[in-house]
Amino acid sequence: MTWRLDDFDYPLSPERIAQQPAEPRDAARLLVVDRSGGGLQHGRVRELGRWLRPGDLLVGNATRVRPARLRGHKASGGRAEALLLAPGAGPGEFRALVRCSGRLRPGLRLCFEAAGPQESAGEGVGEARPPALEAELAALAADGEAILRFAPESDPYGFGEMPLPPYIRREAADPRDRERYQTVFAREPGSVAAPTAGLHLTRALLDGLRSQGIGWAEVVLHVGPGTFRPVGEEALARGELYPERYHLPGATVSAIEGARARGARVVAVGTTTCRVLEACAAPDGTLRPGSGETRLFLRPGSSFRSVDALLTNFHLPRSSLLLLVAAFAGWETVRDAYQEAIEREYRFYSYGDAMLIL
């Protein structure tokens, strides 16, 4: 069957888009989907152990979100915003998405205000800094990215706030997002968006699952702009997304091999974890540890060689994330589950509720 993006659309009232996370994290609702046709069940993330078995292995994405959103103005006046994607090639240079009034052009001067105490690119918080940070738009790329040039000794992330998606409306930075838009197991800085399924997990929940004999392992995939950029029909046909960096540790491969040997399930916490495992899987399902970039676009028709179950959020229409879930469970199953979630007033998207697909 030939799929088009329009096939993966669905109506959603704005009231269903979560603006704040559940408190506590694991109080989020959980819709459990049996993809073999066993129907739907309802619970809470804190009850995750009800649907897992001793010996199962959870695998999470240990990437850390950088405070990459900068707000300020043009030197000539007018508001400006930038999303830092990654360091550039030259001293003080960063790849970025820039939005401001008027036309973007090389040589444009920008001035960004401090967002309050925030994480730097390292581990320090709340360090002293000047009240504003200047930047020059050094170059424009064909894909809509820009190169911003800061003073080489400056730390732009020290001025940033958490890069919440635009459907979470914030007129100003909310300091609570610094903690809540980060998983409790985040350790490797590099993402511009959170691996949102992992936001529901708490240390206490993971400890409780461990006491049930359920294992834990980690991968790293640094979420880039490909996660939130619109998917085009060409990308759907080609089966490639914007490249994102990953690392699959040898210890995780060993843990997965152990789960396989004892007949247990590998449960991916989030679509980003799923993409790492499937990108590193050979046709026979064996995994090879390592680091690199992946463009893997899992969509209906794709095969899954490493992942047996998936914990995930409710995703935007026509997004690569929704298409991955549709590939894993079948679009009709997912569509019916989403309709059930809407009727029962589940909360959607990054700060919303979760699904467990078995």
KOLDONU-545474 format. One record per residue: x, y, z of N, C-alpha, C in turn. Coordinates in pm, whole numbers, plus 50000, padded with zeros to 5 digits. Atoms other than C-alpha are relative to their C-alpha. Layout:
REM residues N
XYZXYZXYZ;...
***
This chain:
REM residues 358
500844987950000500005000050000500875012550000;499294987250004501185035049917499345009850096;500524990849899500795059050208500345014449963;499744985650010500505096750199499855006050140;500044993649869500945120550491498575003150044;501394996949966497265129950473499314988150067;500605011849938496485094150579500214999950151;499635000149859498035101750920499625013050069;500544988049937495985132051010498874996050094;501155002349912493445133951291499655013250067;500414987449937491425161951453500284999650150;499754999049857492415173751801499665014150047;500334987149942490915201552008501215005750072;498864994049928493515226252142499964997550150;500115002449856492175219152492500664986850042;499405013049968493685184152470501545000750000;498544998650004497255197452427500495004450138;499554997349863498965196152765500945012050004;499164988249982500455229252878500944998550120;499185002849882501915215953205500134984950015;499865014349978503295181753298499164995150117;500695005949885501525157953533500875001150124;499294999549872502455160853900499474989050091;498625001850042504175139153996500094993949861;499805004750137505665126353673499194987549968;500615012950031504325091053699498504999650028;501464999249990500765103153768499345001249864;500584999250134500305106753391499194987549970;500845011350039497595084753246500734991249898;499355009650087498595053653053498934992049927;500895008250084496665038152763500824988149951;499275012250034497795002152716499334993649879;500505004750128497414988952361500624986449971;499545013350041497654952152267499934999449849;500014999350147498734952451902499624986849935;500465012750055497754915851862498484999149997;501454999850006494104926051896499324997950133;500555002549867493644923052271499305011750064;500764988849947491974956852314500845010150074;499394988849930492734987052531499744998950149;500154998949856493304991652902500465013850044;499684986749950493595023253111500634999050138;499344999849870495895030653402500805012750016;499074989049976498665053553525501424994949976;498625004050024502355053453441500584993450125;499485005949877503075045453808499664985150011;500405014149999501325011953741500674992049888;499365006350115503675002853456500334985350025;499635013749967504764971353637498884989949983;501135009150021501264956653594500104993049865;499975005250136501984951153225501384994949957;498675005350029505644941353245500224987250079;499735012849937507084907553339501434999750053;498615001649955510164898053542500884995349885;499105003050111513104896553304499925009749885;500094989850105511784923653070501075010650020;498964989749997514254951252983499465013049944;500304986550048513404988252961501285006449949;498844992850056515755008652741499595014449980;500324985850008515765046652777501085007949931;499084990750067517415075852598500555009850103;499364992149895519915092752831500515013549950;499614986750045520315124252621499525010750097;500364988749915520165157452804499675012049912;500444988550079518275187452667500815012350041;499294987649972520345218952638499015011850005;500844987949998518775252652730500295008549877;499554995250131518955261952364499155011249942;500864989450055516205288152321500455013450055;499574986549964517405324252321498935010049956;500964989450034515105354652331500695013450013;499424986749994516035390352259499455008949890;500454990650102515925416351984501135002649901;499004995450096517685429051677500645012950053;499344987749957520215456551736499255012249952;500774988950055517995478551520498585000850055;501355000649945514865469351720499224988449942;500795011450046512235442351687500424987350070;499725012249925511955409151868500744989749914;499255010550068514225380051783500094987950091;499815012449928514505343751887500954991149921;499115009650065517055316651816499924986850073;499895013449944517175279251871501364994749960;498665005050027520755267051900499934985049973;500075014150037521105233651720501264992550040;498745006649969524785225651770501135009949974;498854991550032528245242051772500334999249851;499594999450140529455252951430501474996849982;498625003750033532815249351262501035009650059;499044990049957534455281751376499875003650146;500084995649860535215296951717498765008650026;501184992349963532045310051882498824998349907;501085001750097529865297351596499054988850042;501035010049970526585278451639499034999449884;501125001850091524125263751395498735003250075;501204995449930520715278351475498855001949902;501204995350069517165284551363499675013650060;500194986349954516505321951385498685005449947;501254993750039513205340551380499995014250053;500094985949957512775378251391499155007749900;500744991450093510855406751234500935004149887;499184996150114512065415350887500774988249942;499285010150076514405396650656501304996250071;498705004549950517305375450779501055002549894;498914997450093520585385550622501334999150075;498695000149937524285380150693500395014050047;499614987349941525675407350915498995005450099;501024995649905522445411151116500514998350142;499555000449861523245419451479498814997250091;501045004049907521215403451757500505001450142;499654998549859521135408552131499014991650081;500845009249925519825381352363500125002850149;500024997649857518755386452724500134987050077;499895011649913519505362853010498614995150039;501305005849969516645338953083499844996750147;500035004049860517385335653455500954988550021;499065010949975519455308353624499674988049913;500195011150092519945280853371501254991549996;498845008450022522205252153285500875006149891;499094996850108525275259953084500184987549916;499755011750082526595236452817500624988950081;499455010049910528385218653100499004996950109;500885003949891526975211053443499735011550096;500204989149906527125244953615498645006449984;501294993150007523945264053700500135013350071;500124987449932523215299553790501315007850012;498734993149991526725312553717499835014749960;500074985850032527385349953697500265002149850;499854997350142527125364553346499545014249974;500474986550034526565397853173498504999749972;501454999550016522945409653131499524996949859;500425002550138522925404552753501164993749923;499025006950082524725384852485499785003949855;500114995650139525445397952136500444988949906;499665009750103525605377151821499875006449863;500104995850140526095382351448499534988249917;500415010350094524265362751183501074999249892;498825000850087527335350750995499674994449863;500315006150128525715329950721498624993850006;501285006850014522465314950594500184987749913;499945012350078522025279450465498694997949927;501185002150084519575266650206498874993050076;501025007549927517765244750462499325008150109;500634991449901516675274550672500835002350125;499134997949885519495272150923500855012649980;499084988750002521755301051013501224996550084;498825000849914525225303851159500065012950081;499844988649910525345326651462501425000050055;498644998849948528725339651574499965008450128;499894993549870529215348451943501475002450031;498634998649953532315360252123500524986250038;499515013849979534535328952143499954995550145;499975004249860534685329252523498624999450063;501354999549942530915332552571499364986250002;500775012449989528465304952669498545003249970;501404996550032525175310452480498984991850077;500965008149925523515281552666499765005850139;500194993649871524035301352986498935010849996;501054990050016521505326452846498674993749958;501155006450061519035300652722498974994950098;501065006749926515805285352839499704986849930;500305012950059514445250752774499195001849871;500624997950132513365247352409498674992649986;501325006350008509735238352460499425001649860;500644998650131507745231652142498985011450002;500854987950004505575260652024498574997750047;501375002249952502285243852119499915000550152;500004996949857503345247652484500285014850012;499934985550009502675284352526500615005950128;499344993049891505045304452745500345014249953;499624986350032505205342252731501395003350051;498664998349944508345340352945500444986550053;499475012749951510595312853072499394996450135;500485005349873509135291353349501124991650059;498865007549945511955279253577499694985550028;500345014049974510035247253648500274991149879;499745008050119510535236153287501444995049997;498605004150000514265233953352500174985950055;499975013549944513625202853561499054990649928;501045008950048510415189253410500154996649852;499765003350141511495190853043501364992949987;498765007649994514375167553133499664986850070;500235012749931514285130553220500874999350125;499225001449878515545119953562501314992649975;498785007450031518205098653389500835006849891;499254992750103519475125253145501445002250047;498604998249960523295126753141500905005249888;499144996150111524665134452791499405012149928;500594988250066523995170652676500104999149848;499934999950145523075174152311498685001449928;501304999750066519315175652243499385013950000;500794987850006517075204252136498534997250026;501355003849958513925185452239500134987850089;499935011149905513185160652515499494987149938;500605013050033512645123352459498824997950095;501094997049907509185128152603499434988050073;500515011549926508195092552694500744998250131;499215001449879511015092452947499675010250107;500364989849900509635123653119499084994550108;500955005649905507065101553294500664991650110;499365009449909509595079653475500665007250117;499374994849880510775086253830501014989850052;499045009249938513635071654029499274989450081;500745009549919511135055654265499334989449913;500645009650089509255039453976501034990349944;498965008850055512475026053822500514990450106;499565008849891513575012554160498974989150026;501055009849979510214995554204499984989549890;499965009550110510424979753860501214990750013;498815008149982513934967953935499764989250105;500305009949895512664950754250499084989049949;500835010250063510204932054024500794991349902;499185007550094513104918753819500005005549860;500024993450131512674943553532501275008249986;498704993750019515974956053392499925013749938;499894986650057517134990053275501325001249925;498814997250079519614999753002499795013049925;500104986850062520365031652809500695000449864;499374995650123521155045052467500055015250006;500054985550015521785080852359499655003249856;500274993850129520135098252067499735014750026;500174985649981520535135952054498945005149903;501154995950082517195148951931500315013249931;499724988150080517665174051650498755005849937;501174993350060515425196151439499164990949913;500795009150080514345166651228498794994650073;501125005149922512075156051512498785009149989;501154991050001509925187351490499805007149867;500254994350132510405198751131498914992149929;501055007150072507425190450910500604989449907;499585010750091507755157750719499375002549864;500514998450135507395160950343499754986749933;500265012350075506115135650094501284993849946;498745005350051509635132449953500744992150107;499355007249891511055122850292499284987050031;500785012149977508225097950338500334989349897;499695009650105508965081650003501444995150009;498585003549994512735082150053500344991950125;499745007249877512595069250409501195005350077;498874994049928515145093550552499555012650072;500244988049922514995120050823501305007950013;498844991949968517355147750928500944991950090;499105008749921520495130651071500075004150147;499874997849856520735126851448501084990650054;498885007749944523725114851651499514990350107;500405010249903523455083151857501234993050055;499005009049943525485060252081499294988150061;500525012549945524675023952156501124993250077;498915005849920526845011852447500034984749991;499855014449998528214976752457499214993650114;500735005449886526614971852801498524998449967;501405001050039523184978352649499774988349905;500105011550090523774953352371500034987050080;499935012049916524764927652634498714997850077;501265001249926521634935152837498884995149909;501035004450095519444930752528500214985349963;499735014050029521164898152440499584991050116;500445007649884520524886352795498494998650005;501475000750002516824895152768499524990249894;500385009250107516594876552438500224985550045;499665013649961518294845852588499004994350100;500955005049901515754843752870498555001449954;501344999250056512774849352642499215012050045;500674988049950512004883952782499875010449889;500294989650099510864915452603500925012050017;499284987350002512824946352506498975011049980;501014989550000510684976852586500715013349977;499394987150030511805009152418499225011150068;500614988249940511105040452622500155011349900;500024989050095510245064252342500444996249859;499675002250141510575066351966501485002049972;498584997850026514145079351987500814987650037;499345012549964515285048152172499744989449895;500375009750102513415027051919500855002049874;499234997350122515235044151631501454995850015;498625004449980518665037751783500104984849986;499915014650001517985000851838499744994349861;500305005250133516444995451495501065004249899;498944995750092519175015551320501244991350014;498815008149973521814993151480499764985049987;500355014250008520024960151418500294994449861;499805007450124521184935751153498694993149960;501245006850042518544917050948499564988750092;500385010849909518684888351198499745004950142;500314994249870518154912351492501195002050090;498814997949918521704911551626500395014749997;499634986049985523034944851750501515001550009;498584996849990526454960451714500125013550070;499854987249931527464987451965500825009849917;499224989950070528885020151841499305013450000;500514986450009528275056751763499945004149853;500104995150137527275075351451498815009149984;501204992350032524415093351280498994990849934;501065007750066521085078751175499005009349934;501104993450071518545090650920498774991149993;501065010050010516265060950979498625006050021;501394995449994512605068950914499144987450003;500865011649984510415041051050498565004349972;501364996650040507025042850879499304987349957;500715012350036504295017950783500684992749885;499245008250093505974989650597501384996750052;498705002849940509154991350808499894987850092;499955011549910510214960551003500725003950129;499404997649869511204959851372500714987250042;499185011849972514034936351466500464999250144;499444999749865514984947051819498985003150108;500934994849900511974962251993498734991650002;501205008149983509104941652134498815008050052;501064991649944507124968652315500495014350005;499654985950012507035006452313499185008450096;500634989749918506265032952574500185013349928;499924988050082505435065252392498905009750038;501044989949980503455097552410499025000149883;500904997650111500605109052185500605011049913;499204991650087502125125851882499175008349903;500664991150094501265153251634499584992649874;500375005650130499375144651315501135001949898;499094999150114501535138051008501485000750041;498614999149953504715136351219500714986749983;499225012250011507545111351185499814991250122;500215007849878506875100751544498704992049991;501275007150015503245091951471500154988849897;499835010350102504315072851160500794988150056;499275011049936506805052551368499044991450083;500955007449917504055043051613499024992249912;500905006950093501755034451322500684987949937;499265011250055504465012251178500104988750101;499805010049897504924994451509498714992550034;501255006149954501284988151599498964998049891;501025000050103499424992251272499155012650010;500664987149996497705024551174498564999150049;501385001149953494165012151232499954998650151;499945001649854495085001251585500335013250068;499594987249940496785034351657498895010349986;501084990350021493975054951506498854997750098;501085003149905491395036851721500435003650143;499504996649866493585041452031499985015150021;500024985449988493945078751963498565005150016;501394995849988490185082051919499484997250141;500375003349862489665064452253500605010250097;499334990549911492205087652417499335013749993;500674987050014490465118552277498654999750071;501325000949937487035106652394500104999750151;499825000949854488395099652742500855011450055;499344987549960490155133452755501424997850054;498575000849974493735121852767500675013149956;499224988050033496355149452745501054996249897;499195003550116498405150652425501325007749996;498704994450038501965158052308501014999950115;498785001449921505175165252499499754998750151;500315000549858503745171852847498754991950028;501255007149986500795148752792500174985950055;500055013549946499905112852879500734990449907;499165009850066501415080452753499214988049952;500505012950048500725048252564501074989350023;499115011649997502255014052622499464990249898;500415008850109502094992652308500714986750018;499475013449973502554955452376499744990849881;
***
